[in-house]
Amino acid sequence: MISAKDLPAPDDLLPVRRALISVFDKTGVADFGRRLDAMGVEIISTGGTARTLREAGVAVTDVHAVTGSPKILDGRVKSLHPAIHGGILARRNDPDDRDDLEAEGIEPIDLVVCNLYPFQDAVRQKDADLATAMENVDIGGPTMVRAAAKNHDFVAVATAPDQYDALVSELEETDGRLSLSTRRALAREAFGHTAEYDAAIHAYMSASPDIPDADAGEDVLPDTYTESLPRASVLRYGENPHQEGGLYGDTAPFVEPLHGKALSFNNWMDLSAACGLIDEFRDAGPTVAILKHTNPCGVATADSLLSAWNRAFATDRQSPFGGIVVTNRTLDAETAEAIDEIFTEIIIAPSFSPEAMERLQENDRRRLIKHVGAARGDRRQDVRSVVGGLLVQTRDAVLPPYEVQSDRWTVATDRSPTDREARDLDFAWRVCKHVKSNAIVYARDGATLGIGAGQMSRVDASELAVMKAKKSELDLSGSVVASDAFFPFADGLEAAAEAGARAAIQPGGSIRDDEVIEAANRHDVAMVFTGHRHFRH
């Protein structure tokens, strides 16, 4: 057998005389087939694709006429045959391969056009189960795509309708030939297509409760991290104008843009943070949150959205300008009018009343986003890039309802919180969970009063929160305070008590917990430990 490196190099331009077309997504395939047919390209096809092409007036040879075998197993096996894969994989510059084709009566296939069963769409359906998922795993398609991509020196492969026009235009301009650079570019996209497909299957099976991992024990993280996401859009730039930026994945199950120009890199970061925060209040009364640079600067729950907006805005009247507003209820006209008094970059809601939409759409600079599905439905892990690799972690899940969460608290002080204090502690804890560390949140009656975010020390965070409350002329008397991690020293708790806090919530676990508890008792502050911290870097 001749070594591959001893074979002559493939020609730059190779003729396309025979094409195999088998696609699930039939967008544009009829016109594509007509143009190939007009150039005299023989077309082989399967099932529904063959029917679509014939209805468009294209001459088609069925795959079973080429293989001499009928499809079996309800269509699971139809293209898996030497007459097909020999025609795709044969190296035209290898005399041994040519001899094999002649001996078996196999004709070469020069172009494979194939896209796959919509696995991702199938498993998104509410009634999808493991059996449904497995029935939507394509076998013949990926095999043909990979075979053609592997043999791209001699075979072209198209995997998306948006490739058709450029491919057939090149054929029309070069007397039915495709360049090696085109074949290589198409092969690269084909391998990406199958990689994305396999990664989606792997991710689904990894998250399925029906598939235990016998070797993993309590380890829910994969030994090898793989995820392949399609590029959804190219952004104007990244976090800063000198950086490139792009959005990858599928955001449609979670958010739907309704109005305004395309979202930027920073917009997507803020939007994601806003959706994560409002998910904590999915089951609460009317709630409004205002965010800036992914940090909440005001959150409130009230009897109406308008009241919630007014109370959230009162926390910090300066920062919301150019910020993000998110609600857990349909945005009504009255609340929209109040929000419209200041400029906001993005407004997110489960829906908008017609009157609210009409008013808010008057500003072309503002984006309106429908919050379609809770971010808690995103089963992907939290991934961040670091020097030389990735950090992967499970998501910091949405807190359970108040009744469940409060039952898990440990009252650390002599005095237990009152019912009103306990509900405020629950509220403040949910907000604090979404504030950059070190984080301190003061709240009362279901509204934030002061938020200290991203400070180097917990005392600094507390002092910042107090300062912002005073700046907004808000009284902290009778408030509660939440700290995303334990108070390392008693001074943080004492500062909160002196500011007016009557109850505190924190993870606990400091070696100086006794000193902090003693300080809380001394100031008659009821304090609960949650046993869980919520750092946010």
Secondary structure, 3 states (H helix, E strand, C coil): CCCHHHCCCCCCEEECCEEEEEECCCCCHHHHHHHHHHCCCEEEECHHHHHHHHHCCCCCEEHHHHHCCCCECCCCECCCCHHHHHHHHCCCCCHHHHHHHHHHCCCCCCEEEEECCCHHHHHHCCCCCHHHHHHCCCCHHHHHHHHHHHCCCCCEEECCHHHHHHHHHHHHHCCCEEEHHHHHHHHHHHHHHHHHHHHHHHHHHHHCCCCCCCCCCCCCCCCCCCCCCCEEEEECCCCCCCCCEEEECCCCCCEEEEECCCCCHHHHHHHHHHHHHHHCCCCCCCEEEEEECCEEEEEEECCCHHHHHHHHHHHCCCCCCCEEEEECCCECHHHHHHHCCCCEEEEEECCECHHHHHHHCCCCCCEEEEECCCHHHCCCCEEEEECCEEEEECCCCCCCCHHHHHHCCEECCCCCCCHHHHHHHHHHHHHHCCCCCCCEEEEECCEEEEEECCCCCHHHHHHHHHHHHHHCCCCCCCEEEEECCCCCCHHHHHHHHHHCEEEEEECCCCCCHHHHHHHHHHCCCEEEECCCCCCCC
